[in-house]
Amino acid sequence: MKKSGIERIVKEYWNTFFLSLIMIISLVSLISGCEDQPSQKPKTPLPDQKAVSPSTPNQHASPPEQEIKNKKPVMLQINEAQFQRFVGWLDNRKLLYLSQHGDQSQLFLYDLFKGTSTLLYSDAAPIVDVLTSPDNKMIMVHTAPFTYQAKLVFLDLQGEHLYSVDIDSFELGYDWNNWDSEKLTVTAFDEEWNFQVYILDWKQKKLQPIDSGQPLLKWFGKDILLAQDWQKDEQSLDAPIIKYSLQTLPQATLEKENVFQFNVLGHSLMTISEIKKDEALYEFTDAEGNVLFSFSVPSITQYSDWLVPYYDFNEETEDFLSFVPHESGAIDEYAGGYKLVDYNLQKKSSDVLFDQLDNEPLKCSPDGAMCLYGYQLEKLINVKTKEITELLEPERK
């Protein structure tokens, strides 16, 4: 998974107001200009899907593993003009996807082996993003009812409304706490990329501002947050990682130096740093700083920094899947392609799944058997058989 647009914006904000920042502002303005108010979840589904099954409390329970193995995925029949993208997995057979039906942005649940769709949420405002809780028991929908306002809507797996909150912002960043699924960090940016960070507790229905000094925070414990300490007036490709405790904000301690990019995957800290000019080091550590696994790959430079190829991490199997360039180079000249490699943290092993694939987004099922792939996550990779199939089928008229 490539570094998010917000991360890129923040890094270049601290370094210099780069031309790409202007392009991103234009794109965000286009998707967040609708001023309609959100509507309630319709009681009946709309007719553009192949089949719709009623939502019941037991509908989302995972079937036995053997039942899944014995079935083949069913392509989603949908009007291609209405389909936007798959969002990700709820379990080993159910996917979330977004579509546009008239003036309604819709979130659907799709059963991969039955070929049925269930409408979970519909809104007159554009749906910007959808996030599932770390335990996959809740769904957060980010909509943009106004140019300078976002709405976060929290749903259960049947699409029932639990909580919603309006946040004044031009753009949002957020991170869901893997140690306490009731809490998220939410960062609201204005047009000048000034920011305010909040702790959102959806169960207590509280949005509390905090003083962190850095905008993009990652949970690394029930009350521990990590951030990169970028300096506004210094131009640099890397920065140290600092650690905050909610009890002592805004005080911070040094966690690790000279890091290009980091992420918290499951309960592990992943850092990417330069070990030599054309080589990047991926390192995984636990909360005590013990190195769990590391590997190096060729690096690709792009404009003012490096390219981080798309990746995904499976907490259940401890598999880290990442696209890896065959050789180092510059992004505007590189034509060597990418291989898809499965690194297992527990076994400390690596396995090349595909020797030549395009570097595109990737999201894998909880059991690691299948991965959504592509810019709309519209393709399905069978990790065991190494087959790639299309998930979309044009709707029959």
N, C-alpha and C positions, 0 to 999 in steps of 0.2 A: 504494500500500500504506500503510495507516494506521500510525501509530506503534505499535510493539508494546506489549503489556500490561506487559512487564517495564520498558520505558523509562518508561512512565507511572508505574509504581510507584516507580521510582528517583527520578524528578524530584519526585514528591510526598513521598517519604521525606525528601529533602533539605529540602524546603520546610515541610511539615506533614503529620501523619498524617491523611489525608483519608478520608472515609467510604467512598469507592470501594475503598480498600485492603482494608477488611474484607470487601467483597463478593468481591474477587478471591481472598482467602485461602479463603473458603468454596468457591468454584468449584474451586480447585486441589485442595482436600481431597477433593472428590467424585471427581475423576478419578485420584487417585493413592493410593487406599486399598487396593488389592488387594495381598495378601501372598503370591501364588503365585509360584513360581520360574519363570523363562523356560524354554521347551522348545526343542529343536533344530528346525530347519526340516524339516517333514514331507517324506518322499520322494514321496508321492502327493498330488495336489491334492484339495480338497474339492468337493462337488457343487453348490454354489450358483452357480457361474459358468457362462456359456453354453458356453465351450469353453476347453480348457487345452492348451497346446502344451508339449512337453518343453523343458527348458532345456539349450542346447548352447553351447559356447564362441563360435560364430559367430552365434548368434541375435540378439545385440544390435547387430550392425553396421548402420549406417544404409544404407538402400537409395539408389540413385541419385535425385537430385532430381527428375528427370522422372517416375520411377515414382510418387513421392508425389503430384506434381501431377495425374497422371491418375487418381487414386483418390479416392473419397469416404469420409469418416469413417464408421465403423460404431458405432452406439450400443451402450453396455454394457448387456447384459441381466443384471440382478441383483435379488435380493430387496431392496426399498427399505428394509426394516427392518434389514438387515444392512449396507448401504452406509453408510460414514461420510463420506468425502470423497476427492477427488483431491488428490494432494500436489504434483505438478508433472511436468515433462518430463525424460526421460533423453536423448532426441534428438528429431528432427523427427516421429517417428511413435509413440514409446513413452512411455506415461504410467505414473506410480505412483499407486496408490490404496489406501485403507485400508477394511477391512470387519471386522465382528464376526461370528464363526460359533460359536455356543454360548459357551464360556468362552475362546475363542481370539481374540486380536486378530491380524489378518492384514495383511500387506503384499503387494500383487500388482503385477505388471508387465502393462500392457495395451497390445496392439498396436492402434492406432487404425484401421488400414486392413484388418487381418485379423479384428478382433473377437475376439481370443483373449487369455486371461488366463493368467499363469504365477505360481504362488505362490513368493515369494521368502523370506518370513519369517513365522513364527507364534509367538505368545507368550501365556502365560496371564496375564501382567501387561498392563495397559493400555498401548497405544502412545500416547505424548503427542505426539510430533512425529517427522518424518522430514526429513532434510537430505541433499542431494547435494553432493559435492565440487565445487569451482569448475570442474574439468575434466570433470565428470559421469562419472568412472570409479569412484566409490565411493559408498556409501550409509551414512549414520549413522542408526540408529534409537534414539530416546530412549524408554525405557519407565519405568514407575513401579511396581516390585515391592512397595514399601512406602511408607507416607506420608512417611517422612523419609529415603528413599533413592531415588536414580535410577540407572538403568543405561544406559550408552551402548554400543551394539553396532555394530561396523563390518563391512560386508559388501561383497563384490565384486558385479559386475552379474549374476552367476549365483546370488546369494543365499548364497554360501559365507562362513562365519564367518572373519573375519581377526583381530579383537581385540574385547574387551569390558572395561569397567571399571565398578565400582560407586562412586558418589559420594554421601556423606551430604549431603542437601539437602532443602529444602522446595520449592524451585523452582530451575530452571537457566536460565542464558543462555549462548549460545555464538556464536562467529564463526569461520568456516573461512578459513584464510589463502589468498588468491588468488595469492600469490607462492610459497608452499611448501605444497602440499596435504597434507603429512604432519602439519601442525600446526594446532591450533585453540586459541582461548581458551575456557575454560569458567568460568563464574561460578556458585558455589553459594551460595544464600541460605538462611538459617534462617527460622523463623517471625517473628522480629523484624526481618527484612530486613537483619541483619548479613550480611556476605558474605566469601567467600574466592575469589580469582581463581587459576586454574591455567593453565599451558601444557600441553596434551595433545599428545603425539607418538605417534600410533597405531602407526607403523611400529616405533619403538623401544620401544613399550609403556611409556611414562613419563608420569606425571602430576605435574607440578612446580608447587608453590605459588609465587606471586610477590606482591610488595607493590606495588600500583599506586595505592592511595588512592581510586580510582574503580572502580565495579563493571562498567560496560558498556564494553568495549573493542572497537575495530574495527581490523583490520590495514590498514596503508597502506604496506606494504613487507615484505620477507622477515623483518625483525626490528624493524619500526616499528609502534607502536600509537597510536591516537588515542582520546581520551575527552573528554567535557565535564566541566569542573571545577565541578560543583555544590557550593555551600557549604551545609552542613547547617542552619545557623541563619539563613540568608537566604532570603527569599521572592522569587523572580524568575522571569520567563518565559524568560529566556535566560542563557547562560553561555558563557565562552570555551572553545574547543577547545584541548586541550593534547596534546603529542606525547611519547611515551616511546620510548626505545630499550631493547631487552632487555639490552644490555650495561651500561646506566647506571641501571636501575630502583633506587629510585622517583623519581629526578630527572626533571623534565619541563620542556619549553619551550613557550612560547605559539605556537600555530599560527594561530588566528583568534579575534577577539573578537565578542561580541554575537550568538551563534548560538542560535536556538530549537531546531533539531533538525538532525542531520547523519547521513549514511550514506556508506559507501564503495561505489561502484558500478563494477564492473570495476576499473580502475586510476585512477578519478577520485573526487575528494571532492565530494559534493553537500552544500550547506548551505542551510538555510531560515532567513531572518531577516526582520524587520519593516522595511520602508522608509518606511511611513507607517501611520496608524491602521488602515486597512481594506485594506492591500495587503501581500502577502508576496513576497519575492524568493527565487527558486531560482537558485543559482549553482554552476557546475561548474568545478573547478580541477584542475590536475595536481599531481604531487608537488613541483614547483618553485614552486607558487603561481600559475602563469599561469591566467588565466580562459579557459576553453574555450568557455563558453556561459552565458547567463543569461536569465531571463525573469521577469516579475512576474504575479501572479494575485490576484483578490479573495480576501480571507481570511474564514474563518468562526470565530467565537469559540465556545468550549464550556466552560462552567463556569470552571475556573481557568486554561485555556490556549487554544490554537487547535486546530482540527481540521486534520490533515494527511490529505488524501484518499488513497485507495489509488493505488499506482503500481507500475510494473515497469520494469526496465532491461535492454536486450538488448546485451550487450557485443560481440557479433559485428557487429551492424548499427549500434551506437551510437544506438539509438532509446530515448528515455525516454517511456513512455506514462503519462499521469496523468489522473485525473479533476480537472476544474477547475470550481468553482462559477460560475454565470452572474453573480452579484453577491455582494457582501459581506453579512454579517448574523450573527445569533446562531443557534446550532444548534437551539434549541428553538422558533424562530420561522421559520427559513428553509424556504421551499418552492419555491425557484427551480430546483432540479435541478442536474445536472452534465453537462458535455460531456466526451468522451474525446478528448484531444489527444495527437498523436504529435510530440514534439520530437526533432529529429535533431541531435546534437552536432556531427557532422562537417560537415553542410550548413548548420548554424545556421538551421534552418527549423522551421516548425510546420505541422501539418495536422490539422484537426478530423475525426476518424473518425466520431464520433457526436455529434449536437447535444444529445441528451437521453437519459441513461442513469442508472441508480441507482449510487451510489458503493459498489461492492462489490469484494472481492479480485480480483486480476488476475495471471496468470502466463503469459508468452508463450514460444512454442517458440524454440529456438536460432536458427532462420532468420528469426524474426519474422513468419512467415506466418499463424500462428494463436495465439490466446490463450485460456487457460482463464479462466472468469469466473464469479463468484457465490460465496456464502459456503461452498459445498462444492466450488467450482470445477467445477460440474456443467454449465456451458454452454460452448459453443465459439464464439469470434469468428473469422470469416474476415476478416483485416485488409484484403485486396484487394477482396473483393466486399462487405464491410461487412454480412455476414449473421451472425446469431446463431442457433445451433441447440442443442437439448438433447442432452446426451451420455448420459443415463440412459433406459433403457426397462425398465418393470417386467418381471420374469422371467415367462416363459410357463409356465403350469402344465399 
